[in-house]
Amino acid sequence: MAEPAGLGLDFLTQIVNVHWASGLAVEFGKQAEDAPKPPGPSATSTTQQLKRNRRRIG
Amino acid sequence: MSYLELKAAPIPDMTKGIISLWFRDARKNNPPEPQAWPSGLWSPGTDSMVPPDTFKVIQEQAFKHNVFFWNAYGQFITGGGVTLPLFESPSVMIPSPPPFVANGMHMMLTFGDAQQSYDYCEWQVTYPGVIEAVNYVPMLTAGPQWSATAWPPPYAPWIMADGKFKVATFVLSGSTPKPDLVPQSFIGVDKDGYLTICLQTNTKASYKGYAFQLDRATEIRATLSYFQSPTDLPPVPGQWVKVPNYWDGYEFWYKDVSNEVMGAQPETFVIGGPPAAFDFITMPPVSDGAWHHLLFSFDISGGVGVQWPSLLTGGARPPPSVATGCKAWLALDDHNYTGAALQHRFAMHDGFQLPLLPGMGTDATGFGPVTSATRAVMNLEDNAILPRNCWVISFRNSPKLGLRRFASTAGLWELASSTYINKGDYNWFNWTGSIWPLEGTPGGFEWRGELHPPKPSNPDPKTFDLPTYQCDGFIIPVAGHPIGIPASEHHLEHNTGIEMAELQIWANRTIDTADISMRRLFVDGNGEPVSPSKAAEVLGKPDILLHGSGNWQKGKNTGASGADDDDKPIPAGQFVPVAKIEKFKPEPELGK
């Protein structure tokens, strides 16, 4: 298919660039306390584990 | 501070590489306090990693009655009975110490083995077990002045206050690996905004002629001849009586410990960095808080050889022999840098660029044993690079030239000329300044004896190696080791906050950043990022690609190590985000 006059590959490249050239950057620099807590055993599950262990020992 | 970490990189070890990275405002917070090289005057059990200065050690109470014939920093220049307050050559050159390279650094990327150790060998004092040295009474005038206190001597009169001196020396112990001194490879910005790249290999070089220890001392014994019938002058052969086995000093045996001293750390290449004296050309600092782009490529698969000749008579320093097959290419903000801007000398504790460290010995000049050479001295091609220790140069002369082959007190007064005679090539003039008065020879009429010391049987230090470096097969250990953005856990204190975008890493590929068509794969004519697909068309899919804020936030690597051919994520190749990584505006654009 013939390209419309004045809309060569350069134009298409620009469109592509505009499309991808946004939302590229990030910022490192927040303190660790801002971060969501990493997944790990919750207090409840730890308590339950202790109870189970006690039962086994007892 | 937030960061991304890939604990065990599923990419191969690197001898070559390409790294493209957008970054901005790397100096938001202060880096940690600089890590000091453990220093101080050597003492038993010391933590100091500064070689021992025996001139100072003998001032310590514990060593008041020892004598050292070796000093890491050199012996004073002597000649004609005169001692100048100047050192001849250090016996031990000092390597580029490891903590300095990461000091003051704001990290942007760390990669490679974080657990390499610095194989440090401590200096330990030992006693060679030879007859004790004596500080003899100096000869004041010609002719007999004393009688020997024992016959046959080894000992003639000495200054009682000084007495005898037990011969001591320093030798290296086995290596004690020190952790946390060898950094990962990194890309960082120093406190003044100078881009610094460290390529930390796991490769050990071969060093010769950089450091010698005095391993062993043996006694040498002379033969005394005296004339039996002095009435019959001049003496004729056959009337001399020879009495062997007079102790006459020591000869010294050395070991080349260059590998232990200089090669404690696996080889490191450092690119960029701040200006240093006589090497002022650098890349411009990136301290303006705006977006910058780094395109860096390296090839350290070639070998490196360096040899430092001794100074010419008169003190001129001939150029070193240098051969390197290692190269780097660097474009910062779409500008290609070569020569001194790419790699140049660095500051050492030489008493000139940086103050001497506590415990370092010096002479009247105040200079340390080593400094670094300038790029002009190394005479490198535009893109050639060298491991850091290849730049280290003796501030004085070749270490082998400062080693004493022997020490003797056997100088004799020659009656005819009233001057000292140095027997053969044996006597050390400085030592002959203290005469051994061989008076009181047996017989009715005494006559001055003549001493015949043997020629030394030990190797002549002048035949030892010049400082010579040889290494090939450099490898940066990357496979299975952490990659951190801006820093992995090992260097977390150096994560000082930064904005980043568009990280692309190719292992074991290179590009020439002087080629504008290569730079245009990453930065367009407007100073904006180019789609990563462009570089992938030419260079293939990068091993690591972090593209787009969303992927950065999740640590999603869409390069070859993080996504298969169907773009399905490979779990082992994903970064783990720690703490909050936020989207950032403005978008990357040079100068914005």
Interface residues (C-beta under 8 A of the other chain):
Chain A: V16 N17 W20 A21 S22 G23 L24 A25 V26 E27 F28 G29 K30 Q31 A32 D34 A35 P36 P38
Chain B: M1 S2 Y3 W22 R24 K28 N29 I485 P486 N495 G497 I498 E499 M500 A501 E502 D524 E528 P529 V530 S531 H547 G548 S549 G550 W552 Q553 V578 A579 K580 I581 E582 K583 F584 K585 P586 E587 P588
